[in-house]
Every structure is written in structure tokens, then in C-alpha cells.
Amino acid sequence: MKQLRIGFLSTAGIGKKNWKAILNSGNCVISAVASREVQKSREFIRQCQDENSFDIIPDALGSYEALIASPNVDAIYIPLPTALRKDFVLRAAAAGKHILCEKPCAANAAELKEMLAACKKNSVQFLDGVMFMHNIRLPKIRAVLDDGQSVGQIRRIATAFSFAANNEDFFRSNIRANGALEPAGCAGDLGWYSIRFALWALNWQLPESVSGKILLASENLPGRPSAPTEFSATLNYSGGVTVEFYCSFLAAKQQWVFVSGQKGWLRLPDFVHPFNGYEPAFEVNEKFVNVPGEVPCPPGGDPMAFGHATAQDTRMWRNFANQIFSGKLNEDWLMWALKTQEVLDACLQSSTTGGQLVFLAQQ
């Protein structure tokens, strides 16, 4: 089987989850890992190979430039901090490498437009790492939202995604609380998912206006500006339709979305990462809908495990490779990222003015 050769640009922790997903994708392999220190690359590879090993050990590289230039890499995975992504996406695109980029994709929409333009110019595929977009239950949810009877016209979407950081050191040393590296803070790290689901549910229609509020922010330290650590926003659509989302590094773990319609409602208590990745479910008007997976959870296995053969993260990599092998660029994936970024930017802009409405240009 044809296999896409993936290079990891950094040894960020989230890469370990994607390592297993790539191994089980069936059409991807990791061919190289790069860090600014080759020893870090070697240690990262050793740890990952100990748990999930490729037949051919990936190359350990001591610079990002070496990875971008490598003839053994077809596509690059970029989990660098948001503020650093633009430069490396531009370099990777110029080198003809396809790109799977963590989210938020850029510091702002202007940067992302430049990144996407470079990808199109160089005929390379771009995809952001929102795994739930590749979950097997999403088409089933789409069918329910579109049938006109189960939910009917959507009137309101409410959603929250949060986790409680377990110590004060998180707010002083974790990059997600560092405004220089992650300027959107929790709004980018967590709110991106809520915005994405709402845009998807509403068939990619942009809101007419938004209002956002930073409820709490990390401390503004020397050399490390603050970032939102608790954030809420409202997206306003025509006819009184609204979306409200909340995200936080201080509230207990939650990842739910509730869609209210004129005829019924739909609920997902686990929209980001399903409680059962083998047989994900959702609720419609007090009835649960189970979506059978291709394989059952093995006896004693963890139904929430990452990276098994039919998990959403594995499907993301499989879909990414299949799209590239098709020889056609999927421009919808670029649109998904840009619209999400534009709404995020507007929410953050509003938060700097005390929550005043920010109006979006309709496309």
C-alpha cells in the first residue's frame, strides 16, 4: 500500500498521541522527527518506538530546516506554539511539503491567509488538527440536523470545553498561559473546537456579529504577556439565532454541546473526544443514537483510547493521506480553518473593548 511519509517538526507531547494514530492509519508512516537538539529527537523516537514501533525507525534530525529539506518527508506535522507556526508553514509549503497543523493555526486571520495562499501556490494540502471533524458519527449527526424533523431549524447552540489545571505552576510556565506563544490562550486552545462545531452545524455560515469577554487571564509577567485563561463569547446570526461558548483552564473537565431547534434538540456530552471512540453516540430528543464502529473495543480495553484503527485521530491521518494521494487539493479544509480563525479573531477583538459587538464581513 502506498504510504505518506510524515515528518514531525518538534517533539511536542501531543505528537505522542499522533504517533500511534499514524502507525494505525494504514497509509502513513513517520519517517523523521526534528528538534533543535538531535538528542531530544532521538529520545522522543525511542520513547514512542518503545510503545508503538514502526518497522523502520524514523530519522532523528537536529534542526527544523533539515526536516523541511529532507527528501524522505512528504508531509510535515507542525505542533509548534501558535506564534511560531506561520514561518514554518511558509517554509514547508515552499519546499513542496503537505502540512497538518495544530490549532489555532495562526496568531490571526491575516497570517493564516498568507499561509493558505502559500499552500495553494505550491499545490500542497493543508489541514488543521481538529480530530472530531473525522469522527464516524459526524455524518450521522449531519443527517439528523438536515432531516427537517428531528431538530428543525436551529435556534441556539450552547457549548463548553474546559479542564482545571491542577497547579499554579501551569499559569506561570505552561505555554498555553503565555501570551507571547499562545496569544489566544484558552480561546484558541479550547474555544477553537466550539467555534468549529458551531460553524459546521450551521453549514459554515459566518455570524453577523460576535461579542467576547475575557473572564480571567494569566498574570502579565516580564517577558511573558498574559493570555486568556477563562473566556466566553456569543455569536449572533440573523433571525435571533445564537451560539454561546465557554472555555476555561479553571473549570472542571467538560466537552459538551447542545443544539436547540424549533422541533427538537441534539446533545453531545463528548463532542471533542468521544467517551467511546469505537461506538460513539449522541442524543436526540431523549433518545440515544449509537454509531457502530468498524471494530469493537477489545475486552478490557479503554474505549476512550487514542490511536486505534478506527479512532478519529487515526481517521484524520488516513483521510489526510488519501486526499494527497488523490492528486486533488481539498479547499474545503482551508475554508474550515480560515472561518474558524476569523470568528476567533472577532471574539478576541470584542474582548478588548469590553464585549462590544464586532461585525463580520459575510462571504
Stockholm file with secondary structure:
# STOCKHOLM 1.0

chainA/1-363         MKQLRIGFLSTAGIGKKNWKAILNSGNCVISAVASREVQKSREFIRQCQDENSFDIIPDALGSYEALIASPNVDAIYIPLPTALRKDFVLRAAAAGKHILCEKPCAANAAELKEMLAACKKNSVQFLDGVMFMHNIRLPKIRAVLDDGQSVGQIRRIATAFSFAANNEDFFRSNIRANGALEPAGCAGDLGWYSIRFALWALNWQLPESVSGKILLASENLPGRPSAPTEFSATLNYSGGVTVEFYCSFLAAKQQWVFVSGQKGWLRLPDFVHPFNGYEPAFEVNEKFVNVPGEVPCPPGGDPMAFGHATAQDTRMWRNFANQIFSGKLNEDWLMWALKTQEVLDACLQSSTTGGQLVFLAQQ
#=GR chainA/1-363 SS CCCEEEEEESCCTHHHHHHHHHHTTSSEEEEEEECSSHHHHHHHHHHHHHHSCCSSCCEEESCHHHHHHCTTCSEEEECSCHHHHHHHHHHHHHTTCEEEECSSCSSSHHHHHHHHHHHHHTTCCEEECCGGGGCTTHHHHHHHHHSSSSSCSEEEEEEEEECCCSSTTHHHHCGGGCTTTCTTHHHHHTHHHHHHHHHHHTTTCCCSEEEEEEEEECCCBTTBCCCEEEEEEEEECGGGCEEEEEEESSSCCEEEEEEEESSCEEEETBSSSCSCSSSCEEEETTEEEECCCSSCCCTTCCTTCSSSTTSHHHHHHHHHHHHHHHTCCCHHHHHHHHHHHHHHHHHHHHHTTTSCCEECCCC
#=GC SS_cons         CCCEEEEEESCCTHHHHHHHHHHTTSSEEEEEEECSSHHHHHHHHHHHHHHSCCSSCCEEESCHHHHHHCTTCSEEEECSCHHHHHHHHHHHHHTTCEEEECSSCSSSHHHHHHHHHHHHHTTCCEEECCGGGGCTTHHHHHHHHHSSSSSCSEEEEEEEEECCCSSTTHHHHCGGGCTTTCTTHHHHHTHHHHHHHHHHHTTTCCCSEEEEEEEEECCCBTTBCCCEEEEEEEEECGGGCEEEEEEESSSCCEEEEEEEESSCEEEETBSSSCSCSSSCEEEETTEEEECCCSSCCCTTCCTTCSSSTTSHHHHHHHHHHHHHHHTCCCHHHHHHHHHHHHHHHHHHHHHTTTSCCEECCCC
//
